[in-house]
């Protein structure tokens, strides 16, 4: 199985449990790895045979931007389920970063892996 990666996809979103986190969207950064079979796309050189990473990025941006989960864990789980269902990927690994969530730390993140590689 081959892998498509999207790293550092930045989206403004409401995510958090504190009142101040619920008022103003803040940056969330998403890293993705999705299983695919690149051989067919490589043979045909046609987007229709590939996992369209621009379409994946658009879905991620729209979903995350519209979400208002309290926990990063919930955001990660729901996003993984949506991407697996919409794009038919058997395996996904994603990491959701929440910069500035903990004073003194660059960011906090939750990484999950779903499906079979």
BELWOGI-V239170 format. One record per pair of residues at least 12 apart in sequence whose ideal C-beta (glycine too) atoms are under 10 Angstrom apart, sorted by the first residue. I is the first residue (numbers start at 1). J is the second residue. If there is no record, write none. Layout:
i	j
I	J
I	J
//
This chain:
i	j
1	35
1	36
1	37
1	38
1	89
1	90
1	91
1	116
1	117
2	34
2	35
2	36
2	37
2	38
2	39
2	41
2	42
2	51
3	32
3	33
3	34
3	35
3	36
3	38
3	51
3	89
3	91
3	92
3	93
3	117
4	32
4	33
4	34
4	35
4	36
4	38
4	50
4	51
4	52
4	53
4	56
4	87
4	89
5	31
5	32
5	33
5	34
5	53
5	93
6	30
6	31
6	32
6	33
6	34
6	53
6	54
6	56
6	57
6	60
6	94
7	29
7	30
7	31
7	32
7	33
7	95
8	29
8	30
8	31
8	97
9	28
9	29
9	30
9	31
9	32
9	56
9	57
9	60
9	61
9	64
9	94
9	97
10	27
10	28
10	29
10	30
10	61
10	64
10	97
10	99
11	25
11	27
11	28
11	29
11	30
11	57
11	60
11	61
11	62
11	63
11	64
11	65
11	66
11	67
11	96
12	24
12	25
12	26
12	27
12	28
12	61
12	64
12	65
13	25
13	26
13	27
13	28
13	30
13	61
13	63
13	64
13	65
13	66
13	67
13	68
13	69
13	75
13	96
13	98
14	26
14	28
14	64
14	65
14	66
14	67
14	68
14	69
14	70
15	28
15	64
15	67
15	68
15	69
15	70
15	71
15	72
15	74
15	75
15	96
15	98
15	101
16	68
16	69
16	70
16	71
16	72
16	98
16	101
17	69
17	70
17	71
18	70
18	101
21	70
21	98
21	101
22	68
22	70
25	65
25	68
26	98
26	99
26	100
26	101
27	97
27	98
27	99
27	100
27	107
28	60
28	64
28	65
28	67
28	72
28	75
28	96
28	97
28	98
28	99
28	101
28	107
28	109
29	64
29	95
29	96
29	97
29	98
29	99
29	107
29	109
30	57
30	60
30	61
30	63
30	64
30	75
30	76
30	79
30	94
30	95
30	96
30	97
30	109
31	93
31	94
31	95
31	96
31	97
31	109
31	111
32	53
32	56
32	57
32	60
32	79
32	80
32	83
32	89
32	92
32	93
32	94
32	95
32	96
33	89
33	91
33	92
33	93
33	94
33	95
33	113
33	117
34	51
34	53
34	56
34	80
34	83
34	84
34	87
34	89
34	90
34	91
34	92
34	93
34	94
34	115
35	51
35	84
35	89
35	90
35	91
35	92
35	93
35	115
35	116
35	117
36	50
36	51
36	53
36	87
36	88
36	89
36	90
36	91
37	49
37	50
37	51
37	90
38	50
38	51
51	87
51	88
51	89
52	87
53	87
55	86
55	87
56	83
56	86
56	87
56	89
59	79
59	82
59	83
59	86
59	87
60	79
60	82
60	83
60	94
63	75
63	78
63	79
63	82
63	83
63	86
64	78
64	79
64	96
67	79
69	96
71	110
72	95
72	96
72	97
72	98
72	101
72	108
72	109
72	110
73	96
73	110
73	112
74	96
74	110
75	94
75	96
75	98
75	110
76	94
76	95
76	96
76	109
76	110
76	111
76	112
76	114
77	94
77	96
77	110
77	112
77	114
79	92
79	94
79	96
79	112
80	92
80	93
80	94
80	96
80	112
80	113
80	114
80	115
81	114
83	114
84	114
84	115
89	114
89	115
90	114
90	115
90	116
90	117
91	113
91	114
91	115
91	116
91	117
92	112
92	113
92	114
92	115
92	117
93	111
93	112
93	113
93	114
93	115
93	117
94	110
94	111
94	112
94	113
94	114
95	109
95	110
95	111
95	112
95	113
96	108
96	109
96	110
96	111
96	112
97	109
97	110
97	111
98	110
//
